[in-house]
């Protein structure tokens, strides 16, 4: 028996049960492949030292242990600055930066999507072209700007460059154009609403999936940022930078390195699993492929 589906063009497309099964099988295999690095990191962190360097290498662990995590905590307790300070630095930068960037990107995207001003088309083109520049390309310019502004060894050294990223503006604008009709904005303006009130009362409730997606990307970017080029003061260093220093002892700290990798991956992964449905909805509306 064959199931029939009608496409938007009006033609009929048939697909057998075997074809459906093969598609699901392919998706399952793809999911397992994508989950492999995370699962492998967890398994490595639970291996004792002799199993990490066993030959031939084995995927599974025979004698799981939490000794790597305990050793990592012991190393953290021996630091000059309390370990809780590094955790606070990372949490503050990630949470505050994500909230600020979502607000800035939402306001900028609303202006570029529904605003009427000279140079709007040029600004939209600049946002798209700015996506072509990666972080290594702008690293020297960022350092010079941060240094001349006197922001070295401050939270702003990490926050300020992240607030100017074009990805969030592009993502929000695409979502606004696809999901919100211009007639709705015009009706709100006729009713006497200000632009800021339209953004808060009309736009934000509709674009919650896009906001959730932007929070994930921004939080992950800020959480994984070591700030090694801008922050040298121990009291302002973030958790990834300190973890890299703790596991810099070579192969003797391979287990602690695996444990540190798992700990650093957990917050972004947890946030993603909580909001994954909103992420898929936003990608479908904005036309961005993961």
MILO-308214 format. One record per residue (C-alpha): residue in one letter; x, y, z. Coordinates in Angstrom, 1 decimal, padded with zeros to 4 digits. Each point is the difference from the previous one (the first is absolute). Last residue first. Layout:
 code     px     py     pz
    A      X      Y      Z
...
# end
This chain:
 code     px     py     pz
    X  021.9  024.1  010.2
    X -001.7  001.6 -003.0
    X -001.3  003.6  000.3
    X -003.2  000.8 -001.9
    X -001.3  002.3  002.7
    X -003.3 -001.8  000.5
    X  001.3 -003.6  000.0
    X  003.0  000.9  002.2
    X -002.3  001.8  002.5
    X -002.3 -003.0  000.3
    X  002.9 -002.4  000.5
    X  001.5  002.2  002.7
    X -003.4  000.4  001.8
    X -000.3 -003.8  000.2
    X  003.6 -000.3  001.4
    X -000.7  002.3  002.9
    X  000.6 -002.3  003.0
    X  002.5 -002.2 -001.9
    X  002.0  003.0 -001.0
    X  000.2  001.5  003.5
    X  001.3 -003.3  001.3
    X  002.6 -000.3 -002.7
    X  001.2  003.5  000.6
    X  000.4 -000.6  003.7
    X  001.6 -003.5 -000.2
    X  002.8  000.6 -002.5
    X  002.4  001.7  002.4
    X -000.4 -002.8  002.6
    X  000.5 -002.7 -002.6
    X  003.2  001.6 -001.3
    X  001.4  000.5  003.5
    X -000.5 -003.8  000.7
    X  001.8 -000.8 -003.3
    X  002.9  002.3  001.0
    X  000.1 -001.5  003.5
    X  000.5 -003.4 -001.6
    X  002.7  001.2 -002.4
    X  001.9  001.6  002.9
    X  003.2 -002.0 -000.2
    X -000.2  000.3 -003.8
    X  000.9  003.7  000.1
    X -000.1  002.3  003.0
    X -002.1  002.5 -001.7
    X -003.2 -001.4  001.6
    X -000.2  002.7  002.7
    X  000.9  002.8 -002.3
    X -002.7 -000.9 -002.5
    X -002.5 -000.3  002.9
    X  001.0  003.5  001.1
    X -000.7  001.5 -003.5
    X -003.3 -001.9 -000.3
    X -001.2  001.3  003.4
    X  000.6  003.7 -000.5
    X  002.8  002.2  001.1
    X -000.8  003.3  001.8
    X  001.6 -000.8  003.4
    X  003.1 -001.5 -001.7
    X  000.8  003.3 -001.9
    X  001.1 -000.8 -003.5
    X -003.1  000.6 -001.9
    X  000.0  001.2 -003.7
    X  001.6 -002.6 -002.2
    X -000.9 -002.9  002.2
    X -003.7  000.9  000.2
    X -000.8 -003.7  000.2
    X -003.3  000.2 -001.9
    X -001.8 -003.3  000.4
    X -002.8  001.5  002.2
    X -000.3  003.1 -002.2
    X -000.6 -001.9 -003.2
    X -002.2 -002.6  001.6
    X -002.1  002.7  001.7
    X -000.4  001.9 -003.3
    X -001.0 -003.1 -002.0
    X -002.5 -001.2  002.5
    X -001.4  003.5  000.8
    X -000.5  000.5 -003.8
    X -002.0 -003.1 -000.3
    X -002.2  000.9  003.0
    X -000.5  003.5 -001.5
    X -001.0 -001.6 -003.3
    X -002.5 -002.3  001.7
    X -001.4  003.0  002.0
    X -000.6  002.0 -003.2
    X -003.8  000.5  000.3
    X -000.1  001.2  003.6
    X  003.0  002.4 -000.7
    X -001.6  001.7 -003.0
    X -003.3  001.2  001.1
    X  000.3  001.3  003.6
    X  003.7  000.7  000.4
    X  000.9  001.0 -003.6
    X -003.3  001.8 -000.5
    X  000.6  001.9  003.3
    X  003.5  001.0 -001.2
    X -001.4  001.3 -003.3
    X -002.7  002.0  001.7
    X -003.6 -001.1 -000.1
    X -002.6  002.5 -001.3
    X -002.6 -002.4 -001.4
    X  001.2  000.9 -003.5
    X  003.5 -001.3  001.0
    X -001.5 -003.3  001.2
    X -001.9 -000.4 -003.3
    X  003.2  000.8 -002.0
    X  001.9 -002.7  002.0
    X -002.7 -002.6 -000.7
    X -000.2  001.0 -003.7
    X  003.7 -000.7 -000.3
    X -000.6 -003.7  000.6
    X  002.1 -001.7  002.7
    X  001.4 -003.5 -000.5
    X  002.3  000.1 -003.0
    X  001.3  003.5  000.3
    X  000.4 -000.3  003.8
    X  001.8 -003.3 -000.3
    X  002.4  001.3 -002.6
    X  000.7  003.1  002.1
    X  000.6 -002.0  003.2
    X  002.6 -002.2 -001.7
    X  001.8  002.8 -001.8
    X  000.2  002.1  003.2
    X  001.2 -003.0  002.0
    X  002.7 -000.9 -002.5
    X  001.4  003.6 -000.3
    X  002.2 -000.1  003.1
    X  000.3  003.4  001.7
    X -001.0 -001.0  003.5
    X  002.7 -002.7  000.0
    X  002.8  002.4 -000.5
    X -001.1  002.0  003.1
    X -000.6 -002.9  002.4
    X  003.5 -001.6 -000.1
    X  002.1  003.1  000.7
    X -003.0  001.5  001.8
    X  000.6 -002.4  002.9
    X  003.2  001.8  000.8
    X  003.7 -000.9 -000.2
    X  000.5  002.2 -003.1
    X -002.7  002.6 -000.4
    X  002.2  003.1 -000.4
    X -001.7  001.2 -003.1
    X  003.3 -000.2 -001.8
    X  000.5 -003.6  001.0
    X -003.6 -001.1 -001.0
    X  000.4  001.6 -003.4
    X  003.4 -001.4 -000.7
    X -001.1 -003.5  001.2
    X -003.0  000.1 -002.2
    X  001.9  001.0 -003.1
    X  002.5 -002.8  000.6
    X -002.7 -002.6  000.4
    X -002.2  001.1 -003.0
    X  001.1 -002.7 -002.4
    X  000.4 -002.7  002.7
    X -003.7  000.6  001.0
    X -001.5 -000.7 -003.4
    X -001.1  002.6 -002.5
    X -002.6 -001.3 -002.5
    X -002.9  000.9  002.2
    X  000.9  003.6 -000.4
    X -001.2 -000.2 -003.6
    X -003.6 -000.8  001.1
    X  000.0  002.9  002.6
    X  001.5  002.4 -002.6
    X -002.8 -000.9 -002.5
    X -002.7  000.8  002.6
    X  001.8  003.3  000.8
    X  000.0  000.9 -003.7
    X -003.7 -000.8 -000.3
    X -000.9  002.2  002.9
    X  002.2  002.9 -001.2
    X -002.8  002.6  000.4
    X -002.7 -000.8  002.5
    X -003.2 -002.0  000.2
    X  000.2 -002.7  002.7
    X -001.8 -003.4 -000.3
    X  002.8 -002.6 -000.5
    X  003.1  002.1  000.6
    X -001.4  001.7  003.0
    X -001.4 -003.2  001.5
    X  003.3 -001.8 -000.6
    X  001.9  002.8  001.9
    X -002.4 -000.1  002.9
    X  000.1 -003.8  000.2
    X  003.8 -000.1 -000.4
    X  000.5  002.5  002.9
    X -002.4 -001.8  002.4
    X  001.4 -003.5 -000.9
    X  003.5  001.3  000.4
    X -000.7  001.5  003.5
    X -001.6 -003.2  001.3
    X  002.7 -002.3 -001.5
    X  002.8  002.3  001.4
    X -001.5  000.1  003.5
    X -000.4 -003.8  000.1
    X  003.3 -001.0 -001.6
    X  002.2  002.7  001.7
    X -001.6 -000.6  003.4
    X  000.2 -003.7 -000.2
    X  003.6  000.0 -001.2
    X  001.2  002.4  002.6
    X -002.0 -001.7  002.8
    X  001.6 -003.4 -000.9
    X  003.5  001.6  000.1
    X -000.7  001.5  003.4
    X -001.3 -003.3  001.3
    X  003.4 -001.5 -000.6
    X  001.5  002.3  002.6
    X  003.0  001.9 -001.3
    X  003.5 -001.3  000.8
    X -001.0 -003.5 -001.3
    X  000.5 -003.1  002.1
    X -003.8 -000.7  000.2
    X -000.2 -000.2 -003.8
    X  002.7 -002.7  000.0
    X -001.9 -002.0  002.6
    X -003.2  000.5 -002.1
    X  001.7 -001.5 -003.0
    X  001.3 -002.9  002.0
    X -003.5 -000.8  001.2
    X -001.4  000.2 -003.6
    X  002.7 -002.4 -001.2
    X -000.6 -002.3  002.9
    X -003.6 -000.5 -000.9
    X  000.6 -003.6 -001.1
    X -001.2 -002.4 -002.6
    X  001.8 -003.4 -000.1
    X -000.5 -001.5 -003.4
    X -000.6  003.1 -002.1
    X -001.3 -000.3 -003.5
    X  001.7  001.3 -003.1
    X  003.2 -002.0  000.2
    X  003.4  001.0 -001.3
    X  002.3 -002.8 -001.0
    X  002.0  000.8  002.1
    X -001.1  001.6  003.3
    X  000.9  003.7  000.5
    X -003.4  001.0  001.5
    X -000.4 -003.4  001.7
    X  003.1  000.4  002.2
    X -001.0  003.4  001.2
    X -003.5 -001.0  001.1
    X -002.9  000.6 -002.4
    X -003.0  002.0  001.1
    X  001.0  003.2 -001.9
    X  000.6 -002.0 -003.1
    X -003.5 -001.4  000.1
    X -001.5  003.5  000.4
    X  002.1  001.3 -002.9
    X -001.0 -002.9 -002.2
    X -003.7  000.6  000.7
    X  000.4  003.7 -001.1
    X  002.0 -000.8 -003.1
    X -002.4 -002.8 -001.0
    X -003.2  002.0  000.2
    X  000.3  001.2 -003.6
    X  000.6 -003.6 -001.3
    X -002.9 -001.4  002.0
    X -002.3  002.7 -001.4
    X  001.2 -000.7 -003.5
    X -000.7 -003.8  000.5
    X -003.5  000.8  001.3
    X -000.7  002.4 -003.0
    X  001.2 -002.7 -002.4
    X -002.3 -002.6  001.6
    X -002.9  002.4 -000.1
    X  000.5  000.6 -003.7
    X  000.4 -003.8 -000.6
    X -003.2 -000.7  001.8
    X -001.9  002.6 -002.1
    X  001.4 -001.6 -003.2
    X -001.0 -003.4  001.2
    X -003.5  001.3  000.7
    X -000.2  001.2 -003.5
    X -000.1  003.6 -001.1
    X -002.3  001.5 -002.5
    X  000.0  003.6 -001.2
    X -003.1  001.7 -001.5
    X  000.3  003.3 -001.8
    X -001.8  003.1  001.2
    X  002.9  002.3  000.2
    X -000.3  000.1  003.8
    X  000.7 -003.8  000.1
    X -002.6 -002.6  000.5
    X  001.1 -003.2  001.9
    X -001.1 -003.5 -000.7
    X  000.8 -003.0  002.1
    X  000.7 -003.3 -001.7
    X -001.4 -003.4  000.9
# end
